[in-house]
Amino acid sequence: LTSLGVELHCRCIMTESKPIGRHIQKVELIPANSHCEETEIIATLKKTGQEVCLDPEAPWVKKVIKKILSNRS
Amino acid sequence: LTSLGVELHCRCIMTESKPIGRHIQKVELIPANSHCEETEIIATLKKTGQEVCLDPEAPWVKKVIKKILSNRS
């Protein structure tokens, strides 16, 4: 059940361990909120449009986000 | 026109200058791609679900993203 697109639970069950940076079309950062205690990161893949959860603690994930923000993607 | 949700042009025309960190429900990072030369950051606001473009260079934006990633949001 979502109202205004607000998820009423965590969306990620497991996270992708393999570095898939070059396949990422976009990344969604969802801060912890009343319905989900953890920050969630959901990447959309280029070719398939598939959504994949990433681990906010994983070094390669932090590197991918840093790279996107510095416009060197 | 979008295929598989891939935007065929830049989505942001202007960016929000006021620090609106506490109103942000989630943030979308879109790396530069063949259709848009710049990294784009699109925030969805909590109450209204409204989408707002943020400036990747703005210090307050970098702080908001850092805070989300460190799970201190």
Backbone of each chain as nested JSON, in Angstrom:
{
  "chains": [
    {"id": "A", "residues": [
      {"number": 1, "name": "LEU", "atoms": {"N": [0.872, -1.186, 0.0], "CA": [0.0, 0.0, 0.0], "C": [0.909, 1.237, 0.0]}},
      {"number": 2, "name": "THR", "atoms": {"N": [0.777, 2.1, -0.984], "CA": [1.597, 3.318, -0.925], "C": [0.646, 4.513, -1.061]}},
      {"number": 3, "name": "SER", "atoms": {"N": [0.936, 5.54, -0.305], "CA": [0.128, 6.764, -0.53], "C": [1.139, 7.838, -0.902]}},
      {"number": 4, "name": "LEU", "atoms": {"N": [0.835, 8.545, -1.98], "CA": [1.763, 9.566, -2.481], "C": [3.135, 8.945, -2.723]}},
      {"number": 5, "name": "GLY", "atoms": {"N": [3.143, 7.68, -3.071], "CA": [4.426, 7.09, -3.415], "C": [5.295, 6.815, -2.204]}},
      {"number": 6, "name": "VAL", "atoms": {"N": [4.714, 6.988, -1.003], "CA": [5.533, 6.75, 0.201], "C": [5.459, 5.256, 0.532]}},
      {"number": 7, "name": "GLU", "atoms": {"N": [6.613, 4.608, 0.56], "CA": [6.625, 3.184, 0.885], "C": [6.319, 3.011, 2.37]}},
      {"number": 8, "name": "LEU", "atoms": {"N": [5.504, 2.026, 2.717], "CA": [5.15, 1.838, 4.127], "C": [5.975, 0.712, 4.728]}},
      {"number": 9, "name": "HIS", "atoms": {"N": [7.105, 0.369, 4.043], "CA": [7.981, -0.668, 4.595], "C": [9.31, -0.576, 3.868]}},
      {"number": 10, "name": "CYS", "atoms": {"N": [10.28, -1.315, 4.319], "CA": [11.573, -1.322, 3.626], "C": [11.374, -1.969, 2.258]}},
      {"number": 11, "name": "ARG", "atoms": {"N": [12.096, -1.48, 1.266], "CA": [11.955, -2.036, -0.094], "C": [13.043, -3.068, -0.397]}},
      {"number": 12, "name": "CYS", "atoms": {"N": [14.138, -3.0, 0.406], "CA": [15.258, -3.892, 0.088], "C": [15.307, -5.088, 1.046]}},
      {"number": 13, "name": "ILE", "atoms": {"N": [15.428, -6.275, 0.483], "CA": [15.59, -7.473, 1.314], "C": [17.059, -7.881, 1.286]}},
      {"number": 14, "name": "MET", "atoms": {"N": [17.621, -7.901, 0.08], "CA": [19.062, -8.192, -0.016], "C": [19.709, -7.165, -0.929]}},
      {"number": 15, "name": "THR", "atoms": {"N": [21.041, -7.103, -0.856], "CA": [21.733, -6.108, -1.681], "C": [22.71, -6.803, -2.627]}},
      {"number": 16, "name": "GLU", "atoms": {"N": [22.995, -6.107, -3.727], "CA": [23.883, -6.643, -4.751], "C": [25.331, -6.489, -4.275]}},
      {"number": 17, "name": "SER", "atoms": {"N": [26.068, -7.598, -4.241], "CA": [27.444, -7.519, -3.726], "C": [28.441, -7.211, -4.841]}},
      {"number": 18, "name": "LYS", "atoms": {"N": [28.145, -7.607, -6.074], "CA": [29.094, -7.388, -7.164], "C": [29.083, -5.906, -7.572]}},
      {"number": 19, "name": "PRO", "atoms": {"N": [30.276, -5.326, -7.773], "CA": [30.317, -3.926, -8.236], "C": [29.712, -3.808, -9.624]}},
      {"number": 20, "name": "ILE", "atoms": {"N": [28.568, -3.134, -9.746], "CA": [27.875, -3.047, -11.039], "C": [27.78, -1.589, -11.504]}},
      {"number": 21, "name": "GLY", "atoms": {"N": [28.714, -0.786, -11.021], "CA": [28.686, 0.651, -11.285], "C": [28.406, 1.018, -12.731]}},
      {"number": 22, "name": "ARG", "atoms": {"N": [29.064, 0.352, -13.667], "CA": [28.942, 0.807, -15.068], "C": [27.589, 0.434, -15.672]}},
      {"number": 23, "name": "HIS", "atoms": {"N": [26.811, -0.392, -14.965], "CA": [25.499, -0.768, -15.5], "C": [24.378, 0.135, -14.974]}},
      {"number": 24, "name": "ILE", "atoms": {"N": [24.77, 1.111, -14.133], "CA": [23.744, 1.883, -13.419], "C": [23.252, 3.082, -14.231]}},
      {"number": 25, "name": "GLN", "atoms": {"N": [21.958, 3.121, -14.425], "CA": [21.346, 4.233, -15.167], "C": [21.001, 5.36, -14.197]}},
      {"number": 26, "name": "LYS", "atoms": {"N": [20.535, 5.012, -13.004], "CA": [20.272, 6.031, -11.983], "C": [20.232, 5.365, -10.605]}},
      {"number": 27, "name": "VAL", "atoms": {"N": [20.358, 6.192, -9.565], "CA": [20.381, 5.672, -8.197], "C": [19.385, 6.458, -7.356]}},
      {"number": 28, "name": "GLU", "atoms": {"N": [18.63, 5.728, -6.54], "CA": [17.654, 6.371, -5.673], "C": [18.127, 6.199, -4.221]}},
      {"number": 29, "name": "LEU", "atoms": {"N": [18.217, 7.316, -3.496], "CA": [18.619, 7.27, -2.09], "C": [17.371, 7.518, -1.251]}},
      {"number": 30, "name": "ILE", "atoms": {"N": [17.032, 6.581, -0.381], "CA": [15.842, 6.739, 0.46], "C": [16.289, 6.78, 1.923]}},
      {"number": 31, "name": "PRO", "atoms": {"N": [16.214, 7.984, 2.532], "CA": [16.644, 8.089, 3.923], "C": [15.788, 7.203, 4.832]}},
      {"number": 32, "name": "ALA", "atoms": {"N": [16.38, 6.798, 5.959], "CA": [15.607, 6.068, 6.96], "C": [14.382, 6.907, 7.315]}},
      {"number": 33, "name": "ASN", "atoms": {"N": [13.277, 6.224, 7.535], "CA": [12.05, 6.964, 7.887], "C": [11.24, 6.138, 8.866]}},
      {"number": 34, "name": "SER", "atoms": {"N": [10.03, 6.603, 9.165], "CA": [9.241, 5.925, 10.209], "C": [8.895, 4.483, 9.804]}},
      {"number": 35, "name": "HIS", "atoms": {"N": [8.941, 4.191, 8.51], "CA": [8.532, 2.845, 8.067], "C": [9.724, 1.926, 7.837]}},
      {"number": 36, "name": "CYS", "atoms": {"N": [10.917, 2.523, 7.68], "CA": [12.094, 1.691, 7.408], "C": [13.295, 2.333, 8.088]}},
      {"number": 37, "name": "GLU", "atoms": {"N": [13.905, 1.578, 9.003], "CA": [14.939, 2.17, 9.863], "C": [16.256, 2.414, 9.155]}},
      {"number": 38, "name": "GLU", "atoms": {"N": [16.39, 1.788, 7.959], "CA": [17.698, 1.943, 7.319], "C": [17.598, 2.773, 6.058]}},
      {"number": 39, "name": "THR", "atoms": {"N": [18.671, 3.501, 5.778], "CA": [18.786, 4.157, 4.474], "C": [18.808, 3.059, 3.422]}},
      {"number": 40, "name": "GLU", "atoms": {"N": [18.058, 3.263, 2.348], "CA": [18.08, 2.275, 1.266], "C": [18.569, 2.947, -0.008]}},
      {"number": 41, "name": "ILE", "atoms": {"N": [19.344, 2.162, -0.78], "CA": [19.844, 2.663, -2.066], "C": [19.371, 1.7, -3.146]}},
      {"number": 42, "name": "ILE", "atoms": {"N": [18.63, 2.211, -4.111], "CA": [18.08, 1.366, -5.167], "C": [18.58, 1.877, -6.516]}},
      {"number": 43, "name": "ALA", "atoms": {"N": [19.327, 1.011, -7.217], "CA": [19.865, 1.396, -8.537], "C": [18.966, 0.819, -9.616]}},
      {"number": 44, "name": "THR", "atoms": {"N": [18.803, 1.598, -10.687], "CA": [18.095, 1.102, -11.87], "C": [19.148, 0.798, -12.919]}},
      {"number": 45, "name": "LEU", "atoms": {"N": [19.063, -0.376, -13.5], "CA": [20.097, -0.789, -14.453], "C": [19.786, -0.269, -15.853]}},
      {"number": 46, "name": "LYS", "atoms": {"N": [20.852, -0.039, -16.613], "CA": [20.699, 0.594, -17.931], "C": [19.844, -0.246, -18.868]}},
      {"number": 47, "name": "LYS", "atoms": {"N": [20.289, -1.397, -19.246], "CA": [19.626, -2.123, -20.349], "C": [18.233, -2.577, -19.962]}},
      {"number": 48, "name": "THR", "atoms": {"N": [18.124, -3.202, -18.787], "CA": [16.86, -3.87, -18.471], "C": [15.879, -2.975, -17.702]}},
      {"number": 49, "name": "GLY", "atoms": {"N": [16.403, -1.905, -17.097], "CA": [15.53, -1.088, -16.256], "C": [15.24, -1.791, -14.937]}},
      {"number": 50, "name": "GLN", "atoms": {"N": [15.956, -2.897, -14.691], "CA": [15.762, -3.668, -13.46], "C": [16.225, -2.848, -12.246]}},
      {"number": 51, "name": "GLU", "atoms": {"N": [15.522, -3.004, -11.102], "CA": [15.914, -2.298, -9.886], "C": [16.684, -3.246, -8.972]}},
      {"number": 52, "name": "VAL", "atoms": {"N": [17.798, -2.75, -8.449], "CA": [18.678, -3.577, -7.623], "C": [19.047, -2.774, -6.363]}},
      {"number": 53, "name": "CYS", "atoms": {"N": [18.967, -3.425, -5.202], "CA": [19.331, -2.733, -3.964], "C": [20.845, -2.787, -3.76]}},
      {"number": 54, "name": "LEU", "atoms": {"N": [21.413, -1.67, -3.286], "CA": [22.85, -1.602, -3.026], "C": [23.057, -1.357, -1.531]}},
      {"number": 55, "name": "ASP", "atoms": {"N": [24.204, -1.827, -1.037], "CA": [24.53, -1.686, 0.382], "C": [25.19, -0.329, 0.636]}},
      {"number": 56, "name": "PRO", "atoms": {"N": [24.542, 0.555, 1.407], "CA": [25.102, 1.884, 1.65], "C": [26.496, 1.857, 2.287]}},
      {"number": 57, "name": "GLU", "atoms": {"N": [26.836, 0.719, 2.919], "CA": [28.137, 0.625, 3.6], "C": [29.241, 0.141, 2.658]}},
      {"number": 58, "name": "ALA", "atoms": {"N": [28.861, -0.457, 1.538], "CA": [29.878, -1.065, 0.658], "C": [30.747, 0.023, 0.004]}},
      {"number": 59, "name": "PRO", "atoms": {"N": [32.081, -0.128, 0.109], "CA": [32.998, 0.871, -0.462], "C": [32.724, 1.16, -1.945]}},
      {"number": 60, "name": "TRP", "atoms": {"N": [32.43, 0.116, -2.718], "CA": [32.249, 0.349, -4.162], "C": [30.994, 1.175, -4.414]}},
      {"number": 61, "name": "VAL", "atoms": {"N": [30.005, 1.048, -3.519], "CA": [28.767, 1.83, -3.676], "C": [29.068, 3.307, -3.388]}},
      {"number": 62, "name": "LYS", "atoms": {"N": [29.842, 3.521, -2.335], "CA": [30.195, 4.914, -1.985], "C": [30.978, 5.538, -3.131]}},
      {"number": 63, "name": "LYS", "atoms": {"N": [31.848, 4.725, -3.763], "CA": [32.674, 5.233, -4.871], "C": [31.792, 5.59, -6.075]}},
      {"number": 64, "name": "VAL", "atoms": {"N": [30.812, 4.755, -6.369], "CA": [29.911, 5.002, -7.5], "C": [29.155, 6.312, -7.28]}},
      {"number": 65, "name": "ILE", "atoms": {"N": [28.653, 6.509, -6.069], "CA": [27.869, 7.719, -5.783], "C": [28.757, 8.958, -5.857]}},
      {"number": 66, "name": "LYS", "atoms": {"N": [29.976, 8.824, -5.322], "CA": [30.914, 9.95, -5.362], "C": [31.198, 10.328, -6.817]}},
      {"number": 67, "name": "LYS", "atoms": {"N": [31.365, 9.295, -7.652], "CA": [31.703, 9.505, -9.06], "C": [30.536, 10.208, -9.78]}},
      {"number": 68, "name": "ILE", "atoms": {"N": [29.312, 9.765, -9.469], "CA": [28.132, 10.38, -10.105], "C": [28.059, 11.858, -9.725]}},
      {"number": 69, "name": "LEU", "atoms": {"N": [28.287, 12.127, -8.429], "CA": [28.157, 13.51, -7.932], "C": [29.26, 14.412, -8.464]}},
      {"number": 70, "name": "SER", "atoms": {"N": [30.39, 13.798, -8.794], "CA": [31.481, 14.653, -9.295], "C": [31.414, 14.731, -10.818]}},
      {"number": 71, "name": "ASN", "atoms": {"N": [30.323, 14.194, -11.381], "CA": [30.046, 14.269, -12.811], "C": [31.128, 13.61, -13.644]}},
      {"number": 72, "name": "ARG", "atoms": {"N": [31.823, 12.635, -13.06], "CA": [32.837, 11.882, -13.819], "C": [32.283, 10.489, -14.072]}},
      {"number": 73, "name": "SER", "atoms": {"N": [30.974, 10.39, -14.288], "CA": [30.417, 9.019, -14.436], "C": [30.641, 8.543, -15.859]}}
    ]},
    {"id": "B", "residues": [
      {"number": 1, "name": "LEU", "atoms": {"N": [9.336, 11.546, -24.533], "CA": [9.291, 10.119, -24.936], "C": [10.285, 9.373, -24.037]}},
      {"number": 2, "name": "THR", "atoms": {"N": [9.831, 8.356, -23.364], "CA": [10.804, 7.573, -22.595], "C": [10.654, 6.101, -22.987]}},
      {"number": 3, "name": "SER", "atoms": {"N": [11.779, 5.446, -23.078], "CA": [11.681, 3.985, -23.307], "C": [12.38, 3.348, -22.116]}},
      {"number": 4, "name": "LEU", "atoms": {"N": [11.726, 2.407, -21.514], "CA": [12.283, 1.741, -20.319], "C": [12.634, 2.786, -19.271]}},
      {"number": 5, "name": "GLY", "atoms": {"N": [11.883, 3.854, -19.272], "CA": [12.094, 4.848, -18.228], "C": [13.364, 5.661, -18.448]}},
      {"number": 6, "name": "VAL", "atoms": {"N": [13.98, 5.499, -19.634], "CA": [15.217, 6.263, -19.889], "C": [14.806, 7.614, -20.466]}},
      {"number": 7, "name": "GLU", "atoms": {"N": [15.212, 8.672, -19.785], "CA": [14.874, 10.011, -20.281], "C": [15.722, 10.316, -21.51]}},
      {"number": 8, "name": "LEU", "atoms": {"N": [15.111, 10.937, -22.511], "CA": [15.88, 11.229, -23.728], "C": [16.309, 12.687, -23.749]}},
      {"number": 9, "name": "HIS", "atoms": {"N": [16.291, 13.323, -22.556], "CA": [16.755, 14.714, -22.488], "C": [16.987, 15.017, -21.021]}},
      {"number": 10, "name": "CYS", "atoms": {"N": [17.559, 16.172, -20.733], "CA": [17.757, 16.563, -19.325], "C": [16.378, 16.782, -18.705]}},
      {"number": 11, "name": "ARG", "atoms": {"N": [16.246, 16.453, -17.44], "CA": [14.942, 16.619, -16.753], "C": [14.9, 17.919, -15.953]}},
      {"number": 12, "name": "CYS", "atoms": {"N": [16.093, 18.48, -15.679], "CA": [16.109, 19.684, -14.831], "C": [16.353, 20.936, -15.656]}},
      {"number": 13, "name": "ILE", "atoms": {"N": [15.526, 21.937, -15.428], "CA": [15.725, 23.239, -16.081], "C": [16.352, 24.184, -15.066]}},
      {"number": 14, "name": "MET", "atoms": {"N": [15.772, 24.213, -13.859], "CA": [16.369, 25.031, -12.806], "C": [16.471, 24.209, -11.53]}},
      {"number": 15, "name": "THR", "atoms": {"N": [17.271, 24.708, -10.586], "CA": [17.453, 23.938, -9.349], "C": [17.012, 24.774, -8.143]}},
      {"number": 16, "name": "GLU", "atoms": {"N": [16.637, 24.041, -7.084], "CA": [16.159, 24.689, -5.863], "C": [17.358, 25.245, -5.09]}},
      {"number": 17, "name": "SER", "atoms": {"N": [17.34, 26.538, -4.79], "CA": [18.508, 27.113, -4.103], "C": [18.355, 27.04, -2.59]}},
      {"number": 18, "name": "LYS", "atoms": {"N": [17.119, 27.032, -2.092], "CA": [16.922, 27.019, -0.636], "C": [17.234, 25.601, -0.104]}},
      {"number": 19, "name": "PRO", "atoms": {"N": [17.973, 25.538, 1.013], "CA": [18.229, 24.213, 1.618], "C": [16.927, 23.604, 2.116]}},
      {"number": 20, "name": "ILE", "atoms": {"N": [16.496, 22.504, 1.475], "CA": [15.204, 21.898, 1.84], "C": [15.414, 20.476, 2.359]}},
      {"number": 21, "name": "GLY", "atoms": {"N": [16.597, 20.233, 2.887], "CA": [16.982, 18.882, 3.323], "C": [15.921, 18.157, 4.127]}},
      {"number": 22, "name": "ARG", "atoms": {"N": [15.32, 18.849, 5.08], "CA": [14.409, 18.117, 5.998], "C": [13.076, 17.787, 5.334]}},
      {"number": 23, "name": "HIS", "atoms": {"N": [12.838, 18.343, 4.147], "CA": [11.574, 18.05, 3.458], "C": [11.712, 16.884, 2.477]}},
      {"number": 24, "name": "ILE", "atoms": {"N": [12.944, 16.345, 2.397], "CA": [13.22, 15.374, 1.332], "C": [12.831, 13.955, 1.748]}},
      {"number": 25, "name": "GLN", "atoms": {"N": [12.018, 13.337, 0.931], "CA": [11.58, 11.945, 1.175], "C": [12.567, 10.991, 0.496]}},
      {"number": 26, "name": "LYS", "atoms": {"N": [13.04, 11.325, -0.685], "CA": [14.07, 10.52, -1.346], "C": [14.772, 11.36, -2.402]}},
      {"number": 27, "name": "VAL", "atoms": {"N": [15.935, 10.877, -2.828], "CA": [16.734, 11.614, -3.802], "C": [17.129, 10.676, -4.934]}},
      {"number": 28, "name": "GLU", "atoms": {"N": [17.017, 11.157, -6.161], "CA": [17.387, 10.366, -7.33], "C": [18.641, 10.996, -7.951]}},
      {"number": 29, "name": "LEU", "atoms": {"N": [19.674, 10.178, -8.147], "CA": [20.906, 10.65, -8.787], "C": [20.939, 10.082, -10.188]}},
      {"number": 30, "name": "ILE", "atoms": {"N": [21.01, 10.948, -11.192], "CA": [21.042, 10.486, -12.584], "C": [22.362, 10.915, -13.204]}},
      {"number": 31, "name": "PRO", "atoms": {"N": [23.267, 9.928, -13.434], "CA": [24.563, 10.272, -14.008], "C": [24.397, 10.891, -15.396]}},
      {"number": 32, "name": "ALA", "atoms": {"N": [25.384, 11.704, -15.776], "CA": [25.386, 12.249, -17.136], "C": [25.317, 11.075, -18.104]}},
      {"number": 33, "name": "ASN", "atoms": {"N": [24.592, 11.263, -19.201], "CA": [24.48, 10.171, -20.183], "C": [24.417, 10.775, -21.574]}},
      {"number": 34, "name": "SER", "atoms": {"N": [24.164, 9.931, -22.557], "CA": [24.228, 10.42, -23.947], "C": [23.161, 11.482, -24.205]}},
      {"number": 35, "name": "HIS", "atoms": {"N": [22.121, 11.501, -23.383], "CA": [21.023, 12.446, -23.657], "C": [21.13, 13.714, -22.812]}},
      {"number": 36, "name": "CYS", "atoms": {"N": [21.906, 13.642, -21.726], "CA": [22.011, 14.821, -20.852], "C": [23.434, 14.86, -20.295]}},
      {"number": 37, "name": "GLU", "atoms": {"N": [24.138, 15.939, -20.582], "CA": [25.571, 16.001, -20.276], "C": [25.867, 16.185, -18.799]}},
      {"number": 38, "name": "GLU", "atoms": {"N": [24.824, 16.579, -18.06], "CA": [25.125, 16.85, -16.642], "C": [24.477, 15.824, -15.731]}},
      {"number": 39, "name": "THR", "atoms": {"N": [25.167, 15.562, -14.613], "CA": [24.542, 14.775, -13.558], "C": [23.331, 15.554, -13.062]}},
      {"number": 40, "name": "GLU", "atoms": {"N": [22.222, 14.863, -12.874], "CA": [21.04, 15.534, -12.346], "C": [20.65, 14.89, -11.018]}},
      {"number": 41, "name": "ILE", "atoms": {"N": [20.174, 15.757, -10.098], "CA": [19.711, 15.262, -8.79], "C": [18.266, 15.721, -8.614]}},
      {"number": 42, "name": "ILE", "atoms": {"N": [17.381, 14.765, -8.424], "CA": [15.956, 15.097, -8.291], "C": [15.446, 14.591, -6.944]}},
      {"number": 43, "name": "ALA", "atoms": {"N": [14.983, 15.524, -6.122], "CA": [14.475, 15.162, -4.796], "C": [12.955, 15.093, -4.848]}},
      {"number": 44, "name": "THR", "atoms": {"N": [12.403, 14.118, -4.13], "CA": [10.95, 14.045, -3.966], "C": [10.633, 14.54, -2.562]}},
      {"number": 45, "name": "LEU", "atoms": {"N": [9.667, 15.461, -2.47], "CA": [9.381, 16.068, -1.165], "C": [8.397, 15.21, -0.381]}},
      {"number": 46, "name": "LYS", "atoms": {"N": [8.524, 15.277, 0.942], "CA": [7.729, 14.408, 1.824], "C": [6.227, 14.627, 1.645]}},
      {"number": 47, "name": "LYS", "atoms": {"N": [5.725, 15.755, 1.982], "CA": [4.253, 15.915, 2.075], "C": [3.597, 15.829, 0.718]}},
      {"number": 48, "name": "THR", "atoms": {"N": [4.138, 16.579, -0.25], "CA": [3.408, 16.717, -1.52], "C": [3.801, 15.667, -2.554]}},
      {"number": 49, "name": "GLY", "atoms": {"N": [4.965, 15.058, -2.361], "CA": [5.423, 14.135, -3.393], "C": [5.96, 14.89, -4.604]}},
      {"number": 50, "name": "GLN", "atoms": {"N": [6.079, 16.208, -4.46], "CA": [6.57, 17.054, -5.556], "C": [8.043, 16.745, -5.845]}},
      {"number": 51, "name": "GLU", "atoms": {"N": [8.417, 16.808, -7.15], "CA": [9.816, 16.582, -7.521], "C": [10.511, 17.924, -7.734]}},
      {"number": 52, "name": "VAL", "atoms": {"N": [11.712, 18.022, -7.143], "CA": [12.469, 19.277, -7.209], "C": [13.906, 18.958, -7.616]}},
      {"number": 53, "name": "CYS", "atoms": {"N": [14.456, 19.734, -8.541], "CA": [15.839, 19.512, -8.966], "C": [16.802, 20.221, -8.003]}},
      {"number": 54, "name": "LEU", "atoms": {"N": [17.908, 19.537, -7.68], "CA": [18.919, 20.114, -6.78], "C": [20.223, 20.269, -7.553]}},
      {"number": 55, "name": "ASP", "atoms": {"N": [21.018, 21.244, -7.138], "CA": [22.293, 21.53, -7.798], "C": [23.396, 20.639, -7.211]}},
      {"number": 56, "name": "PRO", "atoms": {"N": [23.968, 19.724, -8.026], "CA": [25.003, 18.818, -7.524], "C": [26.214, 19.537, -6.929]}},
      {"number": 57, "name": "GLU", "atoms": {"N": [26.404, 20.82, -7.308], "CA": [27.572, 21.557, -6.816], "C": [27.285, 22.258, -5.48]}},
      {"number": 58, "name": "ALA", "atoms": {"N": [26.009, 22.424, -5.148], "CA": [25.67, 23.208, -3.946], "C": [26.119, 22.47, -2.67]}},
      {"number": 59, "name": "PRO", "atoms": {"N": [26.859, 23.16, -1.795], "CA": [27.349, 22.533, -0.564], "C": [26.242, 21.889, 0.265]}},
      {"number": 60, "name": "TRP", "atoms": {"N": [25.085, 22.533, 0.353], "CA": [24.019, 21.981, 1.203], "C": [23.491, 20.665, 0.601]}},
      {"number": 61, "name": "VAL", "atoms": {"N": [23.551, 20.566, -0.716], "CA": [23.081, 19.329, -1.371], "C": [24.061, 18.189, -1.054]}},
      {"number": 62, "name": "LYS", "atoms": {"N": [25.342, 18.51, -1.147], "CA": [26.353, 17.486, -0.839], "C": [26.199, 17.035, 0.607]}},
      {"number": 63, "name": "LYS", "atoms": {"N": [25.883, 17.992, 1.498], "CA": [25.728, 17.656, 2.927], "C": [24.506, 16.74, 3.124]}},
      {"number": 64, "name": "VAL", "atoms": {"N": [23.405, 17.046, 2.443], "CA": [22.18, 16.24, 2.574], "C": [22.469, 14.805, 2.133]}},
      {"number": 65, "name": "ILE", "atoms": {"N": [23.161, 14.656, 1.014], "CA": [23.432, 13.311, 0.482], "C": [24.368, 12.554, 1.421]}},
      {"number": 66, "name": "LYS", "atoms": {"N": [25.379, 13.27, 1.923], "CA": [26.32, 12.633, 2.858], "C": [25.572, 12.135, 4.097]}},
      {"number": 67, "name": "LYS", "atoms": {"N": [24.633, 12.966, 4.573], "CA": [23.867, 12.641, 5.774], "C": [22.977, 11.405, 5.521]}},
      {"number": 68, "name": "ILE", "atoms": {"N": [22.356, 11.355, 4.36], "CA": [21.493, 10.206, 4.016], "C": [22.334, 8.936, 3.994]}},
      {"number": 69, "name": "LEU", "atoms": {"N": [23.512, 9.04, 3.363], "CA": [24.363, 7.851, 3.217], "C": [24.94, 7.394, 4.55]}},
      {"number": 70, "name": "SER", "atoms": {"N": [25.075, 8.329, 5.479], "CA": [25.644, 7.925, 6.772], "C": [24.528, 7.542, 7.734]}},
      {"number": 71, "name": "ASN", "atoms": {"N": [23.298, 7.475, 7.178], "CA": [22.144, 7.027, 7.942], "C": [21.861, 7.897, 9.154]}},
      {"number": 72, "name": "ARG", "atoms": {"N": [22.29, 9.181, 9.077], "CA": [21.967, 10.124, 10.176], "C": [20.91, 11.078, 9.666]}},
      {"number": 73, "name": "SER", "atoms": {"N": [20.0, 10.597, 8.796], "CA": [19.025, 11.552, 8.234], "C": [17.934, 11.809, 9.251]}}
    ]}
  ]
}
